[in-house]
Amino acid sequence: MKKLLLIPGSLRKHSFNKSLAMIAEEYLKTKPEVEVSVLDYSKLPVLNMDDSYPFPETVNEVREKISEADGLWFFCPEYNGSIPGGLKNMLDYASLSYERNNFASGSPLRGKFAAQSGCGGKMATAGAQAALTTLLKRCGCKVMTEDMVKIAVPMESFASGIYEPTPEVKEELIKEANAFLTFMGE
């Protein structure tokens, strides 16, 4: 059984990228060999090393969920050419070693398989995906760099706040889900 943790990059309740994660979750739930869940990290405090070791309970919960997962699939928008601050904060917490000042003790992120998708403006999250790939590799993740879904959302969606993924987008996400499972060694 493979455990996949889906991670929306935006904390917004009706995030466009969260809608992509929900499509992926719906598809992955049809696969009996996969256990899938969505990570909520909205309650994390801003990282302050003075308040770590021991970590606050909300941080421990997120780190534990990441630790238990075999694969992490990120659904990330692009903020100013990079990833959102909330996601970066969560990844910073998850990258910290299990033991203070003992980097050999590992971290929840080290060795995890990772994939990413994203929808955003006219650059279709290219900057965010490049930044996230670099960050995840630095944290010791095995990052799938092929078959990543990148979607340029129509301007009307930004104006209305509503994004309805097309059947073609849903097919792309299913293709990526299958590619990720293969990448993980299903």
MOKARA-V521177 format. One record per pair of residues at least 24 apart in sequence whose C-alpha atoms are under 6 Angstrom apart, sorted by the first residue. I is the first residue (numbers start at 1). GAP is how many residues later the second one is. Records with the same first field share a line. If there is no record, write none. Layout:
I->GAP, GAP
This chain:
1->32, 33
2->32
3->31, 32, 33, 66, 67
4->32, 65, 67, 68
5->31, 32, 33, 67
6->32, 66, 67
7->31, 32, 66, 67
8->66, 67
9->66, 67, 78
16->147
17->58
63->31
66->42
67->41
71->41, 42, 43
72->42
73->41, 42, 43
74->42
75->41, 42, 43
76->42
77->41, 42, 43
78->47, 50
81->46, 47
82->45, 46, 49
83->45
95->44
110->30, 31
111->29, 30
112->29, 30
113->28, 29, 30
114->28, 29
115->28, 29
117->31, 32, 33
118->32
119->31, 32, 33
120->32, 33
121->31, 32
122->30
124->26, 27, 28
147->29
